Amino acid sequence: MLPIIELVHESLPLETNKEISALFTLIDDPDEEVFGLVSSKIIDYGKNIIPNLEHLWETTPNEEVQNRIEMLIHRLHYRDLTEDFRQWNVSGHHDLMLGAMLTSKFQYPDISTTPVLQEIEKIRRNIWLELNNYLTPLEQINIVTSILYSYYGLKGGETNYKEPNEFLLHKTLESKRGNQISNGILYLVLCELLDIPVRAIQIPKQFIIAYFKPGYSDESLPNPVHKIEFFIDPSSGHVFTQQDVDAYFKRISVPPVGTYFKPQKNKQVIQLLLEEFGKCFTNEKESYKQAELIELAKLLDT
């Protein structure tokens, strides 16, 4: 049995402290059924018990017990994150940056959004200073791309599921490197702040952004391809034409039906991010993370 440890929250009622201490002595119980009951009771205390668990982890030399404690802390964070996603799902405006930051919290639960907001605002302002009302759509995008990829130094590459940080917005900003999805979300967030009408579209095996003709907002058109001025690959900011897209569809032997060109809602973008991020956790030890991320993605179906 683990020793009863000194508790972090001295303000807790004495009886509560005693109950928590008693539960903590059972964390190393070899009986999985007993541990399951203990886990449920600990989780019921909510995230306020996390400092106690962290203190126990620091004072426990047993690696197996440490793993159990880590899992308990993760489950507490995941429970809160599920509620955060539920609230985001029912909100009137599905803010894309907030959805991306909630995804980051899955792996980095204590992340602060303030540095991310500040960094995005700095990039937005640099772009805004170069824009004016007389620019063509292509000229607008050339400015966004020039500031983001040349001046700011953002890099992109092939989607690599061995690099989970490349899916996360705050890590993409920190390292100035992401994949199509994280770079694309940053591009979309900036363009939304700047009132530039770009949206993600659902081309197979790609995360591509399309510049829609100004004023277009009807998402019910069966094939809105004629409403698109051009396309952008967020890995590099490279602009390409309808002919390029048609050639891609021909290469992958898929007919270019209208649904591929419909603008994606922010919920759909975050669902894709969660599903793709989940593919980083396919080994047996971390497969529970993939299952949890899929559950979060399904939550956004409602």
C-alpha positions as CSV (number, residue, x, y, z in Angstrom):
1,M,0.0,0.0,0.0
2,L,1.1,3.6,-0.7
3,P,1.8,5.7,2.3
4,I,-0.8,8.4,3.2
5,I,0.7,11.6,1.8
6,E,0.5,15.2,3.0
7,L,-2.3,16.7,1.0
8,V,-1.9,19.9,-1.1
9,H,-5.3,21.4,-0.4
10,E,-5.3,22.3,3.3
11,S,-8.5,24.1,2.8
12,L,-10.4,20.9,2.1
13,P,-12.6,19.6,4.9
14,L,-10.8,17.2,7.2
15,E,-13.2,14.3,6.4
16,T,-12.5,14.9,2.6
17,N,-8.8,14.9,3.2
18,K,-9.1,11.6,5.1
19,E,-11.2,10.1,2.3
20,I,-8.7,11.2,-0.4
21,S,-5.8,9.9,1.6
22,A,-7.5,6.6,2.0
23,L,-8.2,6.4,-1.7
24,F,-4.6,7.2,-2.6
25,T,-3.4,4.3,-0.5
26,L,-5.3,2.0,-2.8
27,I,-4.0,3.3,-6.1
28,D,-1.4,0.5,-6.2
29,D,-3.9,-2.2,-5.5
30,P,-3.2,-5.1,-7.9
31,D,-6.9,-6.0,-8.1
32,E,-8.1,-4.2,-11.3
33,E,-11.7,-4.1,-10.0
34,V,-10.6,-2.4,-6.8
35,F,-8.5,0.1,-8.8
36,G,-11.5,0.7,-11.0
37,L,-13.7,1.7,-8.1
38,V,-10.9,3.8,-6.6
39,S,-10.4,5.6,-9.9
40,S,-14.1,6.4,-10.3
41,K,-14.2,7.9,-6.8
42,I,-11.0,10.0,-7.5
43,I,-12.4,11.2,-10.8
44,D,-15.6,12.3,-9.0
45,Y,-13.6,14.9,-7.1
46,G,-13.0,16.7,-10.4
47,K,-9.9,18.6,-11.5
48,N,-9.3,20.2,-8.0
49,I,-7.7,16.9,-7.0
50,I,-5.0,17.1,-9.7
51,P,-2.4,18.9,-7.5
52,N,-2.8,16.1,-4.9
53,L,-2.3,13.5,-7.6
54,E,0.8,15.4,-8.9
55,H,2.2,15.5,-5.4
56,L,1.6,11.8,-5.0
57,W,3.3,11.1,-8.4
58,E,6.4,13.1,-7.2
59,T,6.7,11.1,-4.0
60,T,6.1,7.7,-5.5
61,P,9.1,5.7,-6.8
62,N,7.0,3.0,-8.3
63,E,6.8,3.5,-12.1
64,E,3.6,1.4,-12.5
65,V,1.8,3.5,-9.9
66,Q,3.1,6.7,-11.6
67,N,1.6,5.4,-14.8
68,R,-1.8,4.9,-13.0
69,I,-1.6,8.4,-11.6
70,E,-0.8,9.9,-15.0
71,M,-3.8,8.1,-16.4
72,L,-6.0,9.5,-13.7
73,I,-4.8,13.0,-14.3
74,H,-5.4,12.5,-18.1
75,R,-8.9,11.3,-17.4
76,L,-9.7,14.3,-15.3
77,H,-8.4,16.7,-18.0
78,Y,-10.3,14.7,-20.7
79,R,-13.6,15.0,-18.8
80,D,-13.2,18.8,-18.6
81,L,-12.1,18.9,-22.3
82,T,-15.2,17.0,-23.3
83,E,-17.4,19.5,-21.6
84,D,-15.4,22.4,-23.3
85,F,-16.0,20.8,-26.7
86,R,-19.7,20.3,-25.9
87,Q,-20.0,24.0,-25.0
88,W,-18.1,25.0,-28.2
89,N,-20.4,22.7,-30.3
90,V,-23.6,24.4,-29.1
91,S,-22.2,28.0,-29.3
92,G,-23.7,30.2,-32.0
93,H,-20.3,30.9,-33.6
94,H,-17.9,28.0,-33.8
95,D,-14.7,30.1,-33.5
96,L,-12.0,28.2,-35.4
97,M,-9.1,29.3,-33.3
98,L,-10.8,28.3,-30.1
99,G,-11.6,24.8,-31.6
100,A,-8.0,24.4,-32.6
101,M,-6.8,25.5,-29.1
102,L,-9.2,23.0,-27.5
103,T,-7.6,20.3,-29.6
104,S,-4.2,21.5,-28.3
105,K,-5.4,21.1,-24.8
106,F,-5.9,17.4,-25.3
107,Q,-2.1,17.0,-25.3
108,Y,-1.2,20.2,-23.4
109,P,-4.0,20.7,-20.8
110,D,-2.4,23.7,-19.1
111,I,-1.7,25.7,-22.3
112,S,-2.5,29.4,-22.2
113,T,-4.3,31.0,-25.2
114,T,-2.9,34.5,-24.6
115,P,0.5,33.9,-26.3
116,V,-1.3,32.4,-29.3
117,L,-3.7,35.3,-29.6
118,Q,-0.8,37.7,-29.4
119,E,1.2,35.9,-32.1
120,I,-1.8,35.7,-34.4
121,E,-2.6,39.4,-33.9
122,K,1.0,40.3,-34.7
123,I,0.8,38.4,-38.0
124,R,-2.7,39.8,-38.8
125,R,-1.5,43.3,-38.3
126,N,1.5,42.9,-40.6
127,I,-0.8,41.6,-43.3
128,W,-3.4,44.2,-42.7
129,L,-0.9,47.0,-43.1
130,E,-0.1,45.8,-46.7
131,L,-3.8,45.3,-47.8
132,N,-6.0,47.9,-49.4
133,N,-9.5,47.9,-51.1
134,Y,-8.0,48.1,-54.6
135,L,-6.2,44.7,-54.6
136,T,-7.4,41.8,-56.7
137,P,-8.1,38.5,-54.9
138,L,-4.8,37.1,-56.2
139,E,-2.9,40.2,-55.0
140,Q,-4.6,39.8,-51.5
141,I,-3.5,36.2,-51.2
142,N,0.0,37.0,-52.4
143,I,0.3,39.4,-49.5
144,V,-1.0,36.9,-47.0
145,T,1.3,34.2,-48.4
146,S,4.3,36.5,-48.5
147,I,3.9,37.7,-44.9
148,L,3.1,34.3,-43.5
149,Y,5.6,32.1,-45.4
150,S,8.4,34.5,-46.3
151,Y,8.5,37.2,-43.7
152,Y,7.2,35.2,-40.7
153,G,8.9,32.0,-41.9
154,L,6.2,29.4,-41.7
155,K,7.2,26.1,-43.1
156,G,5.0,23.1,-44.1
157,G,5.5,19.5,-45.1
158,E,3.9,16.2,-45.7
159,T,1.5,15.0,-43.0
160,N,3.6,13.0,-40.5
161,Y,1.7,11.1,-37.9
162,K,4.9,10.6,-35.9
163,E,5.0,14.3,-35.2
164,P,1.8,15.0,-33.3
165,N,2.9,18.6,-32.5
166,E,2.6,19.5,-36.1
167,F,-1.2,19.1,-35.8
168,L,-1.4,21.7,-33.0
169,L,-1.9,25.4,-33.6
170,H,0.2,26.6,-30.7
171,K,3.1,24.3,-31.6
172,T,2.9,25.3,-35.2
173,L,3.3,29.0,-34.1
174,E,6.1,28.1,-31.7
175,S,8.2,26.1,-34.2
176,K,6.9,27.9,-37.3
177,R,6.3,24.5,-38.9
178,G,3.1,22.6,-39.4
179,N,1.4,20.3,-41.8
180,Q,-1.4,21.0,-44.3
181,I,-4.1,21.0,-41.6
182,S,-2.4,23.1,-38.9
183,N,-1.0,25.6,-41.4
184,G,-4.4,25.7,-43.1
185,I,-6.2,26.5,-39.8
186,L,-3.8,29.3,-39.2
187,Y,-4.3,30.6,-42.7
188,L,-8.1,30.4,-42.3
189,V,-8.0,32.1,-38.9
190,L,-6.0,35.0,-40.3
191,C,-8.2,35.4,-43.4
192,E,-11.3,35.4,-41.3
193,L,-9.9,38.2,-39.1
194,L,-9.0,40.1,-42.3
195,D,-12.4,39.5,-44.0
196,I,-10.8,37.6,-46.9
197,P,-13.3,35.0,-48.3
198,V,-11.3,31.8,-48.1
199,R,-12.7,28.5,-46.9
200,A,-11.5,24.9,-46.5
201,I,-12.8,22.4,-49.1
202,Q,-12.9,18.6,-48.9
203,I,-10.7,17.4,-51.7
204,P,-9.7,13.8,-51.1
205,K,-6.5,13.2,-49.2
206,Q,-5.7,17.0,-49.1
207,F,-6.5,19.9,-46.9
208,I,-7.0,22.7,-49.5
209,I,-8.3,26.2,-49.1
210,A,-10.4,27.9,-51.8
211,Y,-10.8,31.6,-52.4
212,F,-14.5,32.1,-53.0
213,K,-15.9,35.0,-55.0
214,P,-16.6,37.9,-52.6
215,G,-20.2,37.8,-51.4
216,Y,-20.7,34.1,-51.8
217,S,-22.2,32.5,-48.7
218,D,-24.6,29.9,-50.0
219,E,-23.4,26.6,-48.8
220,S,-26.4,24.7,-50.3
221,L,-25.3,24.9,-53.9
222,P,-24.8,21.3,-55.2
223,N,-21.6,22.3,-57.0
224,P,-20.1,25.7,-56.1
225,V,-16.9,25.2,-58.1
226,H,-17.8,28.2,-60.4
227,K,-17.8,30.4,-57.3
228,I,-14.1,29.6,-56.6
229,E,-11.5,32.0,-57.9
230,F,-8.5,29.8,-57.2
231,F,-7.1,27.3,-54.7
232,I,-4.3,27.5,-52.1
233,D,-2.1,24.8,-50.7
234,P,-1.5,25.8,-47.0
235,S,1.7,23.7,-46.8
236,S,3.5,26.3,-48.8
237,G,0.9,29.0,-49.7
238,H,1.2,28.0,-53.4
239,V,-1.7,29.1,-55.5
240,F,-3.1,26.8,-58.2
241,T,-6.0,26.7,-60.7
242,Q,-9.0,24.7,-61.5
243,Q,-7.0,22.9,-64.2
244,D,-4.4,21.9,-61.5
245,V,-7.3,20.5,-59.4
246,D,-8.8,18.7,-62.4
247,A,-5.4,17.1,-63.1
248,Y,-5.2,15.9,-59.5
249,F,-8.6,14.3,-59.6
250,K,-7.6,12.6,-62.8
251,R,-4.4,11.3,-61.3
252,I,-6.2,9.8,-58.3
253,S,-8.9,8.4,-60.6
254,V,-11.7,10.1,-58.6
255,P,-14.5,12.1,-60.4
256,P,-14.5,15.8,-59.2
257,V,-18.1,15.9,-57.9
258,G,-19.6,19.1,-56.5
259,T,-19.4,18.1,-52.8
260,Y,-15.6,18.3,-52.9
261,F,-15.9,22.0,-53.6
262,K,-18.3,22.9,-50.9
263,P,-17.0,25.3,-48.2
264,Q,-16.4,23.5,-45.0
265,K,-17.9,24.8,-41.7
266,N,-15.5,25.3,-38.8
267,K,-17.0,22.3,-37.0
268,Q,-16.1,20.1,-39.9
269,V,-12.5,21.5,-40.0
270,I,-12.1,20.7,-36.3
271,Q,-13.6,17.3,-36.7
272,L,-11.0,16.5,-39.4
273,L,-8.3,17.9,-37.2
274,L,-9.3,15.6,-34.3
275,E,-9.6,12.6,-36.5
276,E,-6.2,13.2,-38.2
277,F,-4.5,14.0,-34.9
278,G,-5.8,10.7,-33.5
279,K,-3.8,8.8,-36.1
280,C,-0.7,9.9,-34.2
281,F,-1.7,7.5,-31.4
282,T,-2.0,4.1,-33.0
283,N,0.5,2.1,-30.9
284,E,-1.0,-0.1,-28.2
285,K,0.2,2.1,-25.3
286,E,-1.5,5.2,-26.6
287,S,-4.4,3.8,-28.6
288,Y,-6.8,5.1,-25.9
289,K,-5.9,8.6,-27.0
290,Q,-7.0,7.9,-30.6
291,A,-10.3,6.5,-29.2
292,E,-10.8,9.6,-27.1
293,L,-10.1,12.0,-30.0
294,I,-12.6,10.1,-32.2
295,E,-15.2,10.5,-29.5
296,L,-14.6,14.2,-29.4
297,A,-14.9,14.3,-33.2
298,K,-18.2,12.4,-33.0
299,L,-19.4,14.8,-30.3
300,L,-19.4,17.6,-33.0
301,D,-21.8,15.6,-35.2
302,T,-24.7,16.6,-32.9
